Amino acid sequence: MNKDRRERLLDVASVIEDAKNQIQDIIEEETEAIDNMPESLQCTDRVMRMNDGIVEMEQLIAYLDTFNETLNKTVENLKPTKNGKVSN
């Protein structure tokens, strides 16, 4: 794979990292919203759904981490070696 396409793949990894950071910000905001709710609302269905959403977003971040790790390994493996061949 040529350098331009490898760089484009790395750009994808950067976009994924940005998305991951935005999701983390949302998790923090949602957690803060839950923490600021009155004690009487802490065990409501709404808060339970909010907590479920936080767990799902945390799982999404883990998936995106795995995706980026795989993408970066792929790019590394596609770099030509000194003899000009792609490493395996």
PDB file of N, CA, C and O in Angstrom:
ATOM      1  N   MET A   1       0.853  -1.169   0.000  1.00  0.00           N
ATOM      2  CA  MET A   1       0.000   0.000   0.000  1.00  0.00           C
ATOM      3  C   MET A   1       0.900   1.234   0.000  1.00  0.00           C
ATOM      4  O   MET A   1       1.917   1.280   0.692  1.00  0.00           O
ATOM      5  N   ASN A   2       0.510   2.215  -0.778  1.00  0.00           N
ATOM      6  CA  ASN A   2       1.352   3.405  -0.854  1.00  0.00           C
ATOM      7  C   ASN A   2       1.184   4.287   0.383  1.00  0.00           C
ATOM      8  O   ASN A   2       0.266   4.109   1.184  1.00  0.00           O
ATOM      9  N   LYS A   3       2.097   5.234   0.504  1.00  0.00           N
ATOM     10  CA  LYS A   3       2.146   6.104   1.682  1.00  0.00           C
ATOM     11  C   LYS A   3       0.854   6.906   1.847  1.00  0.00           C
ATOM     12  O   LYS A   3       0.364   7.062   2.966  1.00  0.00           O
ATOM     13  N   ASP A   4       0.305   7.413   0.755  1.00  0.00           N
ATOM     14  CA  ASP A   4      -0.911   8.222   0.817  1.00  0.00           C
ATOM     15  C   ASP A   4      -2.071   7.433   1.423  1.00  0.00           C
ATOM     16  O   ASP A   4      -2.778   7.940   2.294  1.00  0.00           O
ATOM     17  N   ARG A   5      -2.269   6.209   0.971  1.00  0.00           N
ATOM     18  CA  ARG A   5      -3.368   5.403   1.508  1.00  0.00           C
ATOM     19  C   ARG A   5      -3.118   5.015   2.959  1.00  0.00           C
ATOM     20  O   ARG A   5      -4.056   4.962   3.754  1.00  0.00           O
ATOM     21  N   ARG A   6      -1.866   4.745   3.313  1.00  0.00           N
ATOM     22  CA  ARG A   6      -1.557   4.462   4.721  1.00  0.00           C
ATOM     23  C   ARG A   6      -1.862   5.680   5.589  1.00  0.00           C
ATOM     24  O   ARG A   6      -2.409   5.543   6.683  1.00  0.00           O
ATOM     25  N   GLU A   7      -1.512   6.864   5.109  1.00  0.00           N
ATOM     26  CA  GLU A   7      -1.791   8.094   5.858  1.00  0.00           C
ATOM     27  C   GLU A   7      -3.291   8.329   5.994  1.00  0.00           C
ATOM     28  O   GLU A   7      -3.751   8.807   7.031  1.00  0.00           O
ATOM     29  N   ARG A   8      -4.058   7.997   4.957  1.00  0.00           N
ATOM     30  CA  ARG A   8      -5.509   8.128   5.042  1.00  0.00           C
ATOM     31  C   ARG A   8      -6.077   7.184   6.090  1.00  0.00           C
ATOM     32  O   ARG A   8      -7.014   7.541   6.805  1.00  0.00           O
ATOM     33  N   LEU A   9      -5.518   5.986   6.187  1.00  0.00           N
ATOM     34  CA  LEU A   9      -5.952   5.064   7.233  1.00  0.00           C
ATOM     35  C   LEU A   9      -5.633   5.620   8.619  1.00  0.00           C
ATOM     36  O   LEU A   9      -6.426   5.484   9.551  1.00  0.00           O
ATOM     37  N   LEU A  10      -4.475   6.241   8.740  1.00  0.00           N
ATOM     38  CA  LEU A  10      -4.126   6.859  10.023  1.00  0.00           C
ATOM     39  C   LEU A  10      -5.044   8.030  10.340  1.00  0.00           C
ATOM     40  O   LEU A  10      -5.327   8.299  11.508  1.00  0.00           O
ATOM     41  N   ASP A  11      -5.512   8.729   9.307  1.00  0.00           N
ATOM     42  CA  ASP A  11      -6.491   9.798   9.511  1.00  0.00           C
ATOM     43  C   ASP A  11      -7.797   9.225  10.069  1.00  0.00           C
ATOM     44  O   ASP A  11      -8.439   9.838  10.922  1.00  0.00           O
ATOM     45  N   VAL A  12      -8.180   8.043   9.579  1.00  0.00           N
ATOM     46  CA  VAL A  12      -9.372   7.373  10.104  1.00  0.00           C
ATOM     47  C   VAL A  12      -9.175   7.081  11.590  1.00  0.00           C
ATOM     48  O   VAL A  12     -10.087   7.283  12.392  1.00  0.00           O
ATOM     49  N   ALA A  13      -7.993   6.609  11.952  1.00  0.00           N
ATOM     50  CA  ALA A  13      -7.703   6.323  13.358  1.00  0.00           C
ATOM     51  C   ALA A  13      -7.828   7.589  14.198  1.00  0.00           C
ATOM     52  O   ALA A  13      -8.305   7.538  15.332  1.00  0.00           O
ATOM     53  N   SER A  14      -7.410   8.706  13.655  1.00  0.00           N
ATOM     54  CA  SER A  14      -7.518   9.979  14.362  1.00  0.00           C
ATOM     55  C   SER A  14      -8.974  10.384  14.563  1.00  0.00           C
ATOM     56  O   SER A  14      -9.344  10.870  15.632  1.00  0.00           O
ATOM     57  N   VAL A  15      -9.792  10.186  13.549  1.00  0.00           N
ATOM     58  CA  VAL A  15     -11.217  10.501  13.652  1.00  0.00           C
ATOM     59  C   VAL A  15     -11.872   9.610  14.713  1.00  0.00           C
ATOM     60  O   VAL A  15     -12.696  10.072  15.502  1.00  0.00           O
ATOM     61  N   ILE A  16     -11.498   8.341  14.720  1.00  0.00           N
ATOM     62  CA  ILE A  16     -12.046   7.410  15.714  1.00  0.00           C
ATOM     63  C   ILE A  16     -11.629   7.850  17.118  1.00  0.00           C
ATOM     64  O   ILE A  16     -12.430   7.794  18.051  1.00  0.00           O
ATOM     65  N   GLU A  17     -10.391   8.283  17.266  1.00  0.00           N
ATOM     66  CA  GLU A  17      -9.908   8.757  18.569  1.00  0.00           C
ATOM     67  C   GLU A  17     -10.688   9.991  19.024  1.00  0.00           C
ATOM     68  O   GLU A  17     -11.030  10.116  20.200  1.00  0.00           O
ATOM     69  N   ASP A  18     -10.966  10.895  18.093  1.00  0.00           N
ATOM     70  CA  ASP A  18     -11.776  12.077  18.418  1.00  0.00           C
ATOM     71  C   ASP A  18     -13.187  11.676  18.853  1.00  0.00           C
ATOM     72  O   ASP A  18     -13.723  12.216  19.820  1.00  0.00           O
ATOM     73  N   ALA A  19     -13.779  10.725  18.133  1.00  0.00           N
ATOM     74  CA  ALA A  19     -15.117  10.248  18.485  1.00  0.00           C
ATOM     75  C   ALA A  19     -15.102   9.615  19.868  1.00  0.00           C
ATOM     76  O   ALA A  19     -16.017   9.822  20.666  1.00  0.00           O
ATOM     77  N   LYS A  20     -14.068   8.849  20.143  1.00  0.00           N
ATOM     78  CA  LYS A  20     -13.928   8.206  21.449  1.00  0.00           C
ATOM     79  C   LYS A  20     -13.859   9.254  22.563  1.00  0.00           C
ATOM     80  O   LYS A  20     -14.480   9.093  23.613  1.00  0.00           O
ATOM     81  N   ASN A  21     -13.107  10.314  22.329  1.00  0.00           N
ATOM     82  CA  ASN A  21     -12.999  11.393  23.321  1.00  0.00           C
ATOM     83  C   ASN A  21     -14.341  12.093  23.537  1.00  0.00           C
ATOM     84  O   ASN A  21     -14.676  12.453  24.665  1.00  0.00           O
ATOM     85  N   GLN A  22     -15.102  12.287  22.474  1.00  0.00           N
ATOM     86  CA  GLN A  22     -16.423  12.903  22.609  1.00  0.00           C
ATOM     87  C   GLN A  22     -17.363  12.008  23.413  1.00  0.00           C
ATOM     88  O   GLN A  22     -18.134  12.493  24.240  1.00  0.00           O
ATOM     89  N   ILE A  23     -17.294  10.708  23.166  1.00  0.00           N
ATOM     90  CA  ILE A  23     -18.120   9.766  23.917  1.00  0.00           C
ATOM     91  C   ILE A  23     -17.732   9.803  25.392  1.00  0.00           C
ATOM     92  O   ILE A  23     -18.601   9.774  26.263  1.00  0.00           O
ATOM     93  N   GLN A  24     -16.438   9.867  25.675  1.00  0.00           N
ATOM     94  CA  GLN A  24     -15.982   9.948  27.066  1.00  0.00           C
ATOM     95  C   GLN A  24     -16.506  11.219  27.727  1.00  0.00           C
ATOM     96  O   GLN A  24     -16.905  11.191  28.892  1.00  0.00           O
ATOM     97  N   ASP A  25     -16.508  12.329  26.999  1.00  0.00           N
ATOM     98  CA  ASP A  25     -17.064  13.574  27.539  1.00  0.00           C
ATOM     99  C   ASP A  25     -18.550  13.411  27.868  1.00  0.00           C
ATOM    100  O   ASP A  25     -19.019  13.890  28.900  1.00  0.00           O
ATOM    101  N   ILE A  26     -19.276  12.739  26.992  1.00  0.00           N
ATOM    102  CA  ILE A  26     -20.710  12.515  27.217  1.00  0.00           C
ATOM    103  C   ILE A  26     -20.918  11.637  28.449  1.00  0.00           C
ATOM    104  O   ILE A  26     -21.821  11.882  29.248  1.00  0.00           O
ATOM    105  N   ILE A  27     -20.083  10.620  28.596  1.00  0.00           N
ATOM    106  CA  ILE A  27     -20.167   9.758  29.785  1.00  0.00           C
ATOM    107  C   ILE A  27     -19.982  10.589  31.050  1.00  0.00           C
ATOM    108  O   ILE A  27     -20.734  10.445  32.014  1.00  0.00           O
ATOM    109  N   GLU A  28     -18.984  11.449  31.037  1.00  0.00           N
ATOM    110  CA  GLU A  28     -18.720  12.289  32.205  1.00  0.00           C
ATOM    111  C   GLU A  28     -19.891  13.228  32.501  1.00  0.00           C
ATOM    112  O   GLU A  28     -20.259  13.424  33.660  1.00  0.00           O
ATOM    113  N   GLU A  29     -20.472  13.805  31.450  1.00  0.00           N
ATOM    114  CA  GLU A  29     -21.624  14.692  31.637  1.00  0.00           C
ATOM    115  C   GLU A  29     -22.827  13.926  32.185  1.00  0.00           C
ATOM    116  O   GLU A  29     -23.535  14.412  33.067  1.00  0.00           O
ATOM    117  N   GLU A  30     -23.048  12.733  31.655  1.00  0.00           N
ATOM    118  CA  GLU A  30     -24.183  11.921  32.099  1.00  0.00           C
ATOM    119  C   GLU A  30     -23.988  11.478  33.551  1.00  0.00           C
ATOM    120  O   GLU A  30     -24.932  11.480  34.341  1.00  0.00           O
ATOM    121  N   THR A  31     -22.770  11.105  33.887  1.00  0.00           N
ATOM    122  CA  THR A  31     -22.460  10.718  35.267  1.00  0.00           C
ATOM    123  C   THR A  31     -22.682  11.887  36.218  1.00  0.00           C
ATOM    124  O   THR A  31     -23.236  11.718  37.304  1.00  0.00           O
ATOM    125  N   GLU A  32     -22.252  13.058  35.808  1.00  0.00           N
ATOM    126  CA  GLU A  32     -22.443  14.250  36.626  1.00  0.00           C
ATOM    127  C   GLU A  32     -23.930  14.566  36.797  1.00  0.00           C
ATOM    128  O   GLU A  32     -24.371  14.964  37.875  1.00  0.00           O
ATOM    129  N   ALA A  33     -24.694  14.385  35.722  1.00  0.00           N
ATOM    130  CA  ALA A  33     -26.140  14.628  35.803  1.00  0.00           C
ATOM    131  C   ALA A  33     -26.786  13.677  36.814  1.00  0.00           C
ATOM    132  O   ALA A  33     -27.653  14.085  37.587  1.00  0.00           O
ATOM    133  N   ILE A  34     -26.367  12.426  36.805  1.00  0.00           N
ATOM    134  CA  ILE A  34     -26.897  11.453  37.756  1.00  0.00           C
ATOM    135  C   ILE A  34     -26.495  11.845  39.181  1.00  0.00           C
ATOM    136  O   ILE A  34     -27.318  11.829  40.096  1.00  0.00           O
ATOM    137  N   ASP A  35     -25.231  12.194  39.350  1.00  0.00           N
ATOM    138  CA  ASP A  35     -24.734  12.557  40.681  1.00  0.00           C
ATOM    139  C   ASP A  35     -25.439  13.778  41.251  1.00  0.00           C
ATOM    140  O   ASP A  35     -25.567  13.908  42.469  1.00  0.00           O
ATOM    141  N   ASN A  36     -25.898  14.677  40.380  1.00  0.00           N
ATOM    142  CA  ASN A  36     -26.557  15.904  40.834  1.00  0.00           C
ATOM    143  C   ASN A  36     -28.059  15.749  41.046  1.00  0.00           C
ATOM    144  O   ASN A  36     -28.726  16.692  41.473  1.00  0.00           O
ATOM    145  N   MET A  37     -28.597  14.565  40.749  1.00  0.00           N
ATOM    146  CA  MET A  37     -30.023  14.335  40.964  1.00  0.00           C
ATOM    147  C   MET A  37     -30.297  14.167  42.449  1.00  0.00           C
ATOM    148  O   MET A  37     -29.456  13.671  43.198  1.00  0.00           O
ATOM    149  N   PRO A  38     -31.480  14.586  42.860  1.00  0.00           N
ATOM    150  CA  PRO A  38     -31.848  14.387  44.264  1.00  0.00           C
ATOM    151  C   PRO A  38     -31.835  12.895  44.620  1.00  0.00           C
ATOM    152  O   PRO A  38     -32.069  12.037  43.769  1.00  0.00           O
ATOM    153  N   GLU A  39     -31.562  12.615  45.868  1.00  0.00           N
ATOM    154  CA  GLU A  39     -31.497  11.235  46.365  1.00  0.00           C
ATOM    155  C   GLU A  39     -32.774  10.464  46.032  1.00  0.00           C
ATOM    156  O   GLU A  39     -32.720   9.272  45.729  1.00  0.00           O
ATOM    157  N   SER A  40     -33.904  11.133  46.088  1.00  0.00           N
ATOM    158  CA  SER A  40     -35.189  10.467  45.845  1.00  0.00           C
ATOM    159  C   SER A  40     -35.346   9.966  44.410  1.00  0.00           C
ATOM    160  O   SER A  40     -36.186   9.108  44.141  1.00  0.00           O
ATOM    161  N   LEU A  41     -34.542  10.497  43.491  1.00  0.00           N
ATOM    162  CA  LEU A  41     -34.629  10.081  42.085  1.00  0.00           C
ATOM    163  C   LEU A  41     -33.537   9.082  41.690  1.00  0.00           C
ATOM    164  O   LEU A  41     -33.530   8.597  40.559  1.00  0.00           O
ATOM    165  N   GLN A  42     -32.633   8.776  42.590  1.00  0.00           N
ATOM    166  CA  GLN A  42     -31.485   7.940  42.255  1.00  0.00           C
ATOM    167  C   GLN A  42     -31.865   6.521  41.824  1.00  0.00           C
ATOM    168  O   GLN A  42     -31.120   5.900  41.066  1.00  0.00           O
ATOM    169  N   CYS A  43     -32.984   5.999  42.279  1.00  0.00           N
ATOM    170  CA  CYS A  43     -33.373   4.616  41.960  1.00  0.00           C
ATOM    171  C   CYS A  43     -34.526   4.541  40.965  1.00  0.00           C
ATOM    172  O   CYS A  43     -35.210   3.520  40.897  1.00  0.00           O
ATOM    173  N   THR A  44     -34.749   5.579  40.209  1.00  0.00           N
ATOM    174  CA  THR A  44     -35.850   5.584  39.243  1.00  0.00           C
ATOM    175  C   THR A  44     -35.446   4.859  37.961  1.00  0.00           C
ATOM    176  O   THR A  44     -34.266   4.620  37.704  1.00  0.00           O
ATOM    177  N   ASP A  45     -36.453   4.518  37.169  1.00  0.00           N
ATOM    178  CA  ASP A  45     -36.195   3.865  35.879  1.00  0.00           C
ATOM    179  C   ASP A  45     -35.330   4.751  34.989  1.00  0.00           C
ATOM    180  O   ASP A  45     -34.457   4.264  34.271  1.00  0.00           O
ATOM    181  N   ARG A  46     -35.576   6.030  35.042  1.00  0.00           N
ATOM    182  CA  ARG A  46     -34.803   6.966  34.210  1.00  0.00           C
ATOM    183  C   ARG A  46     -33.313   6.871  34.536  1.00  0.00           C
ATOM    184  O   ARG A  46     -32.484   6.788  33.630  1.00  0.00           O
ATOM    185  N   VAL A  47     -32.974   6.882  35.817  1.00  0.00           N
ATOM    186  CA  VAL A  47     -31.570   6.812  36.209  1.00  0.00           C
ATOM    187  C   VAL A  47     -30.981   5.450  35.850  1.00  0.00           C
ATOM    188  O   VAL A  47     -29.822   5.353  35.447  1.00  0.00           O
ATOM    189  N   MET A  48     -31.779   4.410  35.998  1.00  0.00           N
ATOM    190  CA  MET A  48     -31.314   3.065  35.615  1.00  0.00           C
ATOM    191  C   MET A  48     -30.976   3.032  34.119  1.00  0.00           C
ATOM    192  O   MET A  48     -29.963   2.455  33.722  1.00  0.00           O
ATOM    193  N   ARG A  49     -31.824   3.648  33.296  1.00  0.00           N
ATOM    194  CA  ARG A  49     -31.554   3.707  31.846  1.00  0.00           C
ATOM    195  C   ARG A  49     -30.320   4.549  31.561  1.00  0.00           C
ATOM    196  O   ARG A  49     -29.521   4.221  30.684  1.00  0.00           O
ATOM    197  N   MET A  50     -30.174   5.637  32.310  1.00  0.00           N
ATOM    198  CA  MET A  50     -28.984   6.477  32.128  1.00  0.00           C
ATOM    199  C   MET A  50     -27.722   5.676  32.454  1.00  0.00           C
ATOM    200  O   MET A  50     -26.731   5.750  31.728  1.00  0.00           O
ATOM    201  N   ASN A  51     -27.762   4.916  33.543  1.00  0.00           N
ATOM    202  CA  ASN A  51     -26.615   4.080  33.903  1.00  0.00           C
ATOM    203  C   ASN A  51     -26.351   3.008  32.851  1.00  0.00           C
ATOM    204  O   ASN A  51     -25.198   2.726  32.523  1.00  0.00           O
ATOM    205  N   ASP A  52     -27.411   2.416  32.326  1.00  0.00           N
ATOM    206  CA  ASP A  52     -27.250   1.428  31.255  1.00  0.00           C
ATOM    207  C   ASP A  52     -26.589   2.065  30.034  1.00  0.00           C
ATOM    208  O   ASP A  52     -25.731   1.458  29.393  1.00  0.00           O
ATOM    209  N   GLY A  53     -26.993   3.285  29.724  1.00  0.00           N
ATOM    210  CA  GLY A  53     -26.387   4.001  28.594  1.00  0.00           C
ATOM    211  C   GLY A  53     -24.907   4.258  28.816  1.00  0.00           C
ATOM    212  O   GLY A  53     -24.107   4.163  27.886  1.00  0.00           O
ATOM    213  N   ILE A  54     -24.546   4.581  30.042  1.00  0.00           N
ATOM    214  CA  ILE A  54     -23.134   4.800  30.374  1.00  0.00           C
ATOM    215  C   ILE A  54     -22.336   3.519  30.162  1.00  0.00           C
ATOM    216  O   ILE A  54     -21.247   3.547  29.588  1.00  0.00           O
ATOM    217  N   VAL A  55     -22.876   2.407  30.621  1.00  0.00           N
ATOM    218  CA  VAL A  55     -22.193   1.118  30.450  1.00  0.00           C
ATOM    219  C   VAL A  55     -22.022   0.809  28.963  1.00  0.00           C
ATOM    220  O   VAL A  55     -20.953   0.369  28.539  1.00  0.00           O
ATOM    221  N   GLU A  56     -23.063   1.035  28.179  1.00  0.00           N
ATOM    222  CA  GLU A  56     -22.988   0.779  26.742  1.00  0.00           C
ATOM    223  C   GLU A  56     -21.959   1.681  26.059  1.00  0.00           C
ATOM    224  O   GLU A  56     -21.223   1.238  25.178  1.00  0.00           O
ATOM    225  N   MET A  57     -21.914   2.943  26.471  1.00  0.00           N
ATOM    226  CA  MET A  57     -20.920   3.855  25.885  1.00  0.00           C
ATOM    227  C   MET A  57     -19.500   3.439  26.276  1.00  0.00           C
ATOM    228  O   MET A  57     -18.576   3.567  25.473  1.00  0.00           O
ATOM    229  N   GLU A  58     -19.320   2.946  27.497  1.00  0.00           N
ATOM    230  CA  GLU A  58     -18.000   2.458  27.912  1.00  0.00           C
ATOM    231  C   GLU A  58     -17.588   1.249  27.070  1.00  0.00           C
ATOM    232  O   GLU A  58     -16.421   1.113  26.702  1.00  0.00           O
ATOM    233  N   GLN A  59     -18.550   0.374  26.767  1.00  0.00           N
ATOM    234  CA  GLN A  59     -18.268  -0.767  25.890  1.00  0.00           C
ATOM    235  C   GLN A  59     -17.913  -0.286  24.488  1.00  0.00           C
ATOM    236  O   GLN A  59     -17.014  -0.831  23.847  1.00  0.00           O
ATOM    237  N   LEU A  60     -18.616   0.728  24.019  1.00  0.00           N
ATOM    238  CA  LEU A  60     -18.327   1.294  22.704  1.00  0.00           C
ATOM    239  C   LEU A  60     -16.900   1.830  22.656  1.00  0.00           C
ATOM    240  O   LEU A  60     -16.198   1.636  21.664  1.00  0.00           O
ATOM    241  N   ILE A  61     -16.474   2.494  23.708  1.00  0.00           N
ATOM    242  CA  ILE A  61     -15.100   2.997  23.759  1.00  0.00           C
ATOM    243  C   ILE A  61     -14.108   1.840  23.678  1.00  0.00           C
ATOM    244  O   ILE A  61     -13.092   1.942  22.992  1.00  0.00           O
ATOM    245  N   ALA A  62     -14.393   0.750  24.366  1.00  0.00           N
ATOM    246  CA  ALA A  62     -13.508  -0.416  24.305  1.00  0.00           C
ATOM    247  C   ALA A  62     -13.458  -0.979  22.878  1.00  0.00           C
ATOM    248  O   ALA A  62     -12.388  -1.360  22.402  1.00  0.00           O
ATOM    249  N   TYR A  63     -14.602  -1.033  22.199  1.00  0.00           N
ATOM    250  CA  TYR A  63     -14.623  -1.499  20.805  1.00  0.00           C
ATOM    251  C   TYR A  63     -13.809  -0.573  19.906  1.00  0.00           C
ATOM    252  O   TYR A  63     -13.065  -1.031  19.039  1.00  0.00           O
ATOM    253  N   LEU A  64     -13.955   0.726  20.121  1.00  0.00           N
ATOM    254  CA  LEU A  64     -13.204   1.677  19.303  1.00  0.00           C
ATOM    255  C   LEU A  64     -11.706   1.571  19.566  1.00  0.00           C
ATOM    256  O   LEU A  64     -10.903   1.726  18.646  1.00  0.00           O
ATOM    257  N   ASP A  65     -11.322   1.308  20.825  1.00  0.00           N
ATOM    258  CA  ASP A  65      -9.908   1.077  21.135  1.00  0.00           C
ATOM    259  C   ASP A  65      -9.379  -0.115  20.354  1.00  0.00           C
ATOM    260  O   ASP A  65      -8.306  -0.051  19.755  1.00  0.00           O
ATOM    261  N   THR A  66     -10.136  -1.196  20.367  1.00  0.00           N
ATOM    262  CA  THR A  66      -9.731  -2.407  19.641  1.00  0.00           C
ATOM    263  C   THR A  66      -9.645  -2.124  18.145  1.00  0.00           C
ATOM    264  O   THR A  66      -8.705  -2.555  17.478  1.00  0.00           O
ATOM    265  N   PHE A  67     -10.627  -1.399  17.626  1.00  0.00           N
ATOM    266  CA  PHE A  67     -10.623  -1.037  16.211  1.00  0.00           C
ATOM    267  C   PHE A  67      -9.359  -0.266  15.858  1.00  0.00           C
ATOM    268  O   PHE A  67      -8.687  -0.588  14.878  1.00  0.00           O
ATOM    269  N   ASN A  68      -9.031   0.756  16.657  1.00  0.00           N
ATOM    270  CA  ASN A  68      -7.857   1.577  16.371  1.00  0.00           C
ATOM    271  C   ASN A  68      -6.565   0.777  16.502  1.00  0.00           C
ATOM    272  O   ASN A  68      -5.644   0.955  15.705  1.00  0.00           O
ATOM    273  N   GLU A  69      -6.489  -0.099  17.494  1.00  0.00           N
ATOM    274  CA  GLU A  69      -5.293  -0.940  17.634  1.00  0.00           C
ATOM    275  C   GLU A  69      -5.108  -1.808  16.397  1.00  0.00           C
ATOM    276  O   GLU A  69      -3.999  -1.935  15.878  1.00  0.00           O
ATOM    277  N   THR A  70      -6.201  -2.401  15.930  1.00  0.00           N
ATOM    278  CA  THR A  70      -6.138  -3.248  14.734  1.00  0.00           C
ATOM    279  C   THR A  70      -5.782  -2.422  13.506  1.00  0.00           C
ATOM    280  O   THR A  70      -4.980  -2.851  12.676  1.00  0.00           O
ATOM    281  N   LEU A  71      -6.371  -1.252  13.390  1.00  0.00           N
ATOM    282  CA  LEU A  71      -6.084  -0.380  12.253  1.00  0.00           C
ATOM    283  C   LEU A  71      -4.616   0.033  12.243  1.00  0.00           C
ATOM    284  O   LEU A  71      -3.974   0.004  11.192  1.00  0.00           O
ATOM    285  N   ASN A  72      -4.082   0.414  13.386  1.00  0.00           N
ATOM    286  CA  ASN A  72      -2.674   0.816  13.452  1.00  0.00           C
ATOM    287  C   ASN A  72      -1.742  -0.350  13.138  1.00  0.00           C
ATOM    288  O   ASN A  72      -0.722  -0.162  12.475  1.00  0.00           O
ATOM    289  N   LYS A  73      -2.074  -1.539  13.601  1.00  0.00           N
ATOM    290  CA  LYS A  73      -1.269  -2.729  13.266  1.00  0.00           C
ATOM    291  C   LYS A  73      -1.313  -2.999  11.771  1.00  0.00           C
ATOM    292  O   LYS A  73      -0.305  -3.349  11.158  1.00  0.00           O
ATOM    293  N   THR A  74      -2.501  -2.830  11.195  1.00  0.00           N
ATOM    294  CA  THR A  74      -2.653  -3.043   9.758  1.00  0.00           C
ATOM    295  C   THR A  74      -1.772  -2.079   8.977  1.00  0.00           C
ATOM    296  O   THR A  74      -1.070  -2.479   8.048  1.00  0.00           O
ATOM    297  N   VAL A  75      -1.812  -0.809   9.359  1.00  0.00           N
ATOM    298  CA  VAL A  75      -0.988   0.190   8.675  1.00  0.00           C
ATOM    299  C   VAL A  75       0.489  -0.154   8.825  1.00  0.00           C
ATOM    300  O   VAL A  75       1.258  -0.060   7.869  1.00  0.00           O
ATOM    301  N   GLU A  76       0.878  -0.554  10.032  1.00  0.00           N
ATOM    302  CA  GLU A  76       2.285  -0.916  10.276  1.00  0.00           C
ATOM    303  C   GLU A  76       2.688  -2.103   9.400  1.00  0.00           C
ATOM    304  O   GLU A  76       3.783  -2.124   8.838  1.00  0.00           O
ATOM    305  N   ASN A  77       1.805  -3.078   9.291  1.00  0.00           N
ATOM    306  CA  ASN A  77       2.099  -4.258   8.475  1.00  0.00           C
ATOM    307  C   ASN A  77       2.128  -3.956   6.990  1.00  0.00           C
ATOM    308  O   ASN A  77       2.716  -4.710   6.215  1.00  0.00           O
ATOM    309  N   LEU A  78       1.507  -2.874   6.588  1.00  0.00           N
ATOM    310  CA  LEU A  78       1.470  -2.514   5.166  1.00  0.00           C
ATOM    311  C   LEU A  78       2.632  -1.620   4.738  1.00  0.00           C
ATOM    312  O   LEU A  78       2.777  -1.294   3.559  1.00  0.00           O
ATOM    313  N   LYS A  79       3.452  -1.230   5.704  1.00  0.00           N
ATOM    314  CA  LYS A  79       4.620  -0.434   5.347  1.00  0.00           C
ATOM    315  C   LYS A  79       5.614  -1.331   4.618  1.00  0.00           C
ATOM    316  O   LYS A  79       5.842  -2.474   5.015  1.00  0.00           O
ATOM    317  N   PRO A  80       6.198  -0.808   3.557  1.00  0.00           N
ATOM    318  CA  PRO A  80       7.198  -1.619   2.856  1.00  0.00           C
ATOM    319  C   PRO A  80       8.451  -1.779   3.713  1.00  0.00           C
ATOM    320  O   PRO A  80       8.816  -0.887   4.478  1.00  0.00           O
ATOM    321  N   THR A  81       9.087  -2.908   3.572  1.00  0.00           N
ATOM    322  CA  THR A  81      10.346  -3.132   4.281  1.00  0.00           C
ATOM    323  C   THR A  81      11.471  -2.514   3.467  1.00  0.00           C
ATOM    324  O   THR A  81      11.232  -1.926   2.412  1.00  0.00           O
ATOM    325  N   LYS A  82      12.679  -2.646   3.949  1.00  0.00           N
ATOM    326  CA  LYS A  82      13.833  -2.063   3.243  1.00  0.00           C
ATOM    327  C   LYS A  82      13.970  -2.598   1.829  1.00  0.00           C
ATOM    328  O   LYS A  82      14.464  -1.902   0.943  1.00  0.00           O
ATOM    329  N   ASN A  83      13.529  -3.848   1.613  1.00  0.00           N
ATOM    330  CA  ASN A  83      13.640  -4.402   0.277  1.00  0.00           C
ATOM    331  C   ASN A  83      12.437  -4.049  -0.602  1.00  0.00           C
ATOM    332  O   ASN A  83      12.331  -4.515  -1.737  1.00  0.00           O
ATOM    333  N   GLY A  84      11.533  -3.221  -0.067  1.00  0.00           N
ATOM    334  CA  GLY A  84      10.409  -2.733  -0.845  1.00  0.00           C
ATOM    335  C   GLY A  84       9.169  -3.599  -0.790  1.00  0.00           C
ATOM    336  O   GLY A  84       8.140  -3.260  -1.373  1.00  0.00           O
ATOM    337  N   LYS A  85       9.267  -4.726  -0.081  1.00  0.00           N
ATOM    338  CA  LYS A  85       8.103  -5.617   0.023  1.00  0.00           C
ATOM    339  C   LYS A  85       7.335  -5.282   1.287  1.00  0.00           C
ATOM    340  O   LYS A  85       7.885  -4.758   2.256  1.00  0.00           O
ATOM    341  N   VAL A  86       6.051  -5.597   1.252  1.00  0.00           N
ATOM    342  CA  VAL A  86       5.181  -5.390   2.407  1.00  0.00           C
ATOM    343  C   VAL A  86       5.459  -6.492   3.411  1.00  0.00           C
ATOM    344  O   VAL A  86       5.540  -7.669   3.060  1.00  0.00           O
ATOM    345  N   SER A  87       5.609  -6.080   4.702  1.00  0.00           N
ATOM    346  CA  SER A  87       5.848  -7.087   5.731  1.00  0.00           C
ATOM    347  C   SER A  87       4.569  -7.819   6.056  1.00  0.00           C
ATOM    348  O   SER A  87       3.481  -7.278   5.856  1.00  0.00           O
ATOM    349  N   ASN A  88       4.672  -9.033   6.551  1.00  0.00           N
ATOM    350  CA  ASN A  88       3.499  -9.843   6.898  1.00  0.00           C
ATOM    351  C   ASN A  88       3.398 -10.027   8.360  1.00  0.00           C
ATOM    352  O   ASN A  88       2.472 -10.684   8.836  1.00  0.00           O
TER     353      ASN A  88
END
